């Protein structure tokens, strides 16, 4: 049966959807973003046999379809990512942060990749750690531990598997790192098609977990030396940014580091951090009491 989908959305429906999305995920849609809602949810409307996005909104409001809430959030979440995105945070991690922490920690260095999407960020971190340890054997008393979280169950499933096609690997990954850190495998059902899986030595450092950054208690994750939360806060309201940054400060060790996206800053939101500038970029360090 073929369904004809009317993807138009009224002003009232759009406002209701904005309120739902912000309450559920923290994402604050701006004015006149109806086109984004249409493009992201049109396929889901058709798949579910509904006639319009308005009907989809009614379904989620009435909790008529199990799992629908999560699927809508998944569809509206931007999972744009690539390997070693923006380069400088990873170079700062290898050249400055890890050498500093190696002399201070008699336990594993702990790093949190918040909003890890399909895994490129935490796997990039683990590759950096591997390169650091190969260049300076024994410099860390214990191997590092990476906790990677995201709101989307579907992208976390893919991230845990650590399997990527050629197109995904071409986005920011050098041929040299591809050869060092990935194993080639045939794609399921097509022996001629290739896929690449992150090697066990890189995957073993990472624990993936589902988490909504609107969750009140970050302390359940433990304490961290470094937090990467990049290109995420731009989607949140000013109030929620302040709350999240305050929660980050509670789970960072004194003197711990926070890495944000190039267009993001703690300035104007909290005063728990000081800016540390390096050649090519900057990070934020939690002030010591």
C-alpha positions, 0 to 999 in steps of 0.5 A, spaced: 500 500 500 502 506 498 501 512 502 501 519 500 504 524 505 502 531 506 509 534 509 506 541 511 506 543 518 502 548 521 505 553 526 501 550 532 504 543 530 511 546 529 511 550 536 508 543 539 514 539 536 519 544 538 517 544 545 517 536 545 524 536 542 527 541 547 523 537 553 526 530 550 533 532 548 535 539 549 535 541 542 532 548 541 529 549 534 529 556 532 524 560 528 522 558 521 525 551 521 519 547 519 523 545 513 528 541 517 522 538 521 519 536 514 526 533 511 528 529 517 521 526 519 518 525 512 521 518 511 518 516 518 511 519 517 511 514 511 514 508 514 509 508 519 503 509 514 501 516 517 498 522 513 502 528 515 507 530 520 501 533 524 499 526 525 506 523 527 506 529 533 499 527 535 502 519 536 508 521 540 503 526 544 499 520 546 504 515 546 501 511 541 507 507 538 512 504 542 519 507 541 516 512 537 519 518 542 526 515 541 526 514 533 524 522 533 529 524 537 534 519 533 531 522 526 532 530 529 539 529 532 545 531 527 550 525 527 555 529 522 562 527 524 568 525 522 575 522 524 580 527 528 575 533 527 578 539 527 585 536 528 587 541 534 583 538 540 587 531 538 593 534 537 593 538 544 591 531 547 597 528 545 602 533 545 600 537 552 594 534 556 597 526 556 604 528 557 601 533 563 597 527 566 602 522 565 606 525 571 600 526 575 596 520 575 597 513 578 591 510 575 588 510 568 587 517 565 579 517 564 576 521 558 569 522 556 566 523 549 560 526 550 555 526 544 560 521 541 555 519 535 557 513 531 564 513 534 569 517 530 571 521 536 572 516 541 576 511 536 580 517 534 582 519 541 584 511 542 588 512 536 592 518 539 593 514 546 596 508 542 600 513 538 602 517 544 604 510 548 608 507 542 612 514 542 613 514 549 612 507 552 611 506 559 609 514 560 602 512 563 602 508 569 595 505 566 592 504 560 587 510 559 579 509 559 574 512 554 567 513 556 563 514 550 555 516 550 550 519 546 542 519 546 541 515 540 541 508 541 542 506 533 548 510 532 551 507 539 550 500 536 554 502 530 559 505 534 560 499 538 561 495 532 566 499 530 565 497 522 565 503 517 565 503 509 570 506 505 566 513 504 566 513 512 573 512 512 575 517 507 572 523 512 578 525 515 582 518 516 589 518 513 591 512 509 597 510 514 592 510 520 587 506 516 592 501 515 595 501 522 588 501 526 583 497 522 582 490 519 579 489 513 573 484 512 568 482 507 561 486 508 555 481 510 552 478 504 557 481 499 564 478 499 566 483 494 564 489 498 569 491 503 568 494 510 573 496 515 573 494 523 577 498 528 582 493 531 581 490 538 587 494 541 583 501 539 576 498 541 578 495 548 579 502 551 572 504 550 566 503 553 559 506 550 553 507 553 546 511 552 546 518 555 541 524 555 545 530 557 539 533 560 540 527 565 541 531 572 546 526 575 553 525 571 556 523 577 554 516 576 559 516 570 565 517 575 570 522 575 574 524 569 580 528 567 578 530 560 571 531 557 570 532 549 563 535 548 564 538 541 559 541 537 553 540 541 552 546 546 550 550 540 543 546 539 541 548 547 538 554 550 543 558 554 540 556 560 541 548 559 548 550 556 549 553 563 546 547 567 551 542 563 557 546 563 556 546 571 555 538 571 561 537 567 565 541 572 562 536 578 565 530 574 572 533 572 578 532 576 581 539 579 585 541 573 581 537 568 580 539 561 574 541 557 574 541 549 568 544 546 567 545 538 571 551 535 564 555 535 563 554 542 565 557 549 564 557 556 564 565 556 558 568 559 555 561 562 560 559 567 566 561 571 569 555 573 574 554 567 580 558 565 582 558 558 588 555 556 591 556 549 596 552 545 598 553 538 592 551 533 587 551 538 584 552 546 581 548 551 578 550 558 581 547 564 577 547 571 580 551 576 583 548 582 580 550 589 
